[in-house]
Amino acid sequence: MRELCGKSLAALLFGAMLFLGAQSGAPPIAHGFEWVPSPEEIQKYRRTWNPLSNGPMFISGVDIHPKGQFTAHPFVFSQISEKRFGNQLTVDRTTSQTHSYQIAPLVTMAYGITDHLELNVGLGMSAFWAKDTGQFNQGKGGPWTTNVGMGDTQIYLKYRPIVQDPDSWRPSITTFNMIVLPTSRWVTGTESPPGGFAPLGRLPASRFGSLTWTEGVMFRKILQPFRLSGGVFYSYHFPGSDAGMNTYPADIVNTRLILEHILDDQRGFGYNLEFVGFHGLSWRADGHEINAGGKNGFNSLGLQPSIQYRLGEHWVGAAGVLFTIAGQNVLDAIYPNFSIYWYWSRTGKVIMR
């Protein structure tokens, strides 16, 4: 049944891509690598209103860097968690036995290989502090559990077969393919933080220390003075091992929907409303029974208000706090976040993606 559902979903996505291509006037998908925006379509898009600014914090850039343009993008994502949700999707919280605090610096680097293909790499660190509140409440004290080390490494490609048309409702459509290498475990033996995940951030979340493959599709549309973007991402964790036993964690779905409102074009000043969904499934795509992490699935729904501002000719930044609105079988947390973007181009002129 799961295999049939998977094939049906793949067929549905394939059909949707064909439909989008037909509606946008793009060549059919059967043309393979010829299915790319024309130079005229790209130049038409780049002449539209699109002021230089940080953009969303919780989704990778949907539109692609021009060929030869490079960005380095440092982030600081953090998490404060002292409560948790029960086994039903709810807004009600209960006190968690473990209070945890995390910081996860991340640097993503992006380079435009062509005008429709972009290579990205993400490098990060992980630090957490946790305490057992039961012992503290009983007056027994108790040690803090702490750990600091290298995080996991993300390598991902983005391919934009459809670029948005400023004269119609057609959005940009970009595919997202990422492999997560568990360098936290391979290089420094970093411990998994409480809950099994690093703080939610720029890239689709996956279980900490797991070799993971993620595929997704993203969209973006500019409607001056607004920019709307979003995406859906499916993450498959490869089987692992623990104490000589094979481990099979659940697959993950991440969802994003972001509205930007630019208030000052010259200063790149504006605000974002970023809706973040994080969903653990109760099954795996390969059919193996889940024996690591939660077996019954989980859900987390959050909203981050963000402020973005242009710091200079090549620098932009943003800051915000993600609040968990509702959850199921997951920690309740708030996530203070900070971002800086540095742009570089071979031509010396920076072009907003």
Disulfide bonds with the S-S distance in Angstrom:
none
